[in-house]
Amino acid sequence: MSKTTLAIVIFTFLAFMLSPLAVAQTAPAAPIQTGNDPNYGGGRNSFAGPSLIKYVAGRDSDDRRIDMFIGDWHESMPRHADGSLVLRDILTKGDNLGPTQKAAILQYTNFLAHAILAAHASTTPSRLNNQQEVYYILGGAGKLTAGGAVADLHKGVAVLMPPNLEFTMRNTGDQPLTMYIINEPTTRAGFRPNDKMLVIDEKDAHVRTPSGTDPYIVPGASGHWGHVVRELFAPRDGLANLRSVLTVELKPLSLGEPHPHRPGAEEIWTSVEGDSLAWMSAELRLQHPGMAYMIRPDTTSTHTNINFGDTTIKFLYSVSSPPPERPAVVAPR
């Protein structure tokens, strides 16, 4: 896409968001309730229409430090895990309202990282203690052995590795095996982890559909205007603090519904394919694959993702919450 076309897309979006349609109302908007799925908006939009999206006149000064809420593994130093797995952190433990270090914003997840296993390399036999991990494979080929089961690893495969289970990962190809890793604690009172790893191929994952009639959801999307959602893991699959792990696609020249988040909602958008614009607190940032962000969950900071290109883009989406706010009802696949 040319710079001229990109400028037109951005200008058009900003013109709409700053128009009287977007800012004229003064009363708080009530989220639309058209479904019973507590994860990812439940296949619906947050608001009944664009005119109900609210913007406050003044903001907390911390809200403006949006670059503190963005991480990129290319900017991180490497560290090793399980012998030969090379990790570079994207987001780390910290404060999700007022981080003191860039990308240190996770309170209910331990870390989000990019990992590489070199060609023909293997990890040492390992176990996770008081933590579990989700692996989302980005490229390469390999095998993951755990508890007598063997999983084939390739692009689009996701694995939930529970604690206390010995596992080994092996790169069976000539190219690096690359992945995103989400690590969460398993110390929540009453949590019972799986006794075996869980494996799903994204192409076989359930594709969400709208949970109710909403004229602002475009054809083929599940909610938030234009999000095409594939479910990877949910609490019923053995997640602890994580509420959802999904992939989300946006078609060319489309965007999601701008919306804020309540305190305690750690919603992470990690770019997998394609460049996009992250709309964060009325500012825009260019997001490349390898970058992730979280909007400050303060009920007023608004976010969405914009696909300004001519090909579909993809994100790995995950959301965590404090244990007491655990959702009690999760819709079936």
Buried (B, 14 or more C-beta within 10 A) or exposed (E): BEEEEBEEBBEEBEEEBEEEEBBEBEEEBEEBEBBEBBBBBBBBBBBBBBBBBBBEEEBBEBBBBBEBBBBBBEEBEEEEBBBBBBBBBBBBBBBBBBBEEBBBBBBBBBBBBBBBBBBEBBBEEBEBEEBBBBBBBBBBBBBBBBBEEEBEBBBBBBBBBBBBBEBBBBBBBEEBBBBBBBBBBBEBEEBEBBEBBBBBBBEEBBEBEBBBEBEBBEEEBBBBBBBBBBBBBBBEBBBBBBBBBBBBBBBEBBBBBBBBBEEBBBBBBBBBBBBBBBBBBBEBBEBEBBBBBBBBBBBBBBBBBBBBBEEBBBBBBBBBBBBEBBEEEBBEE
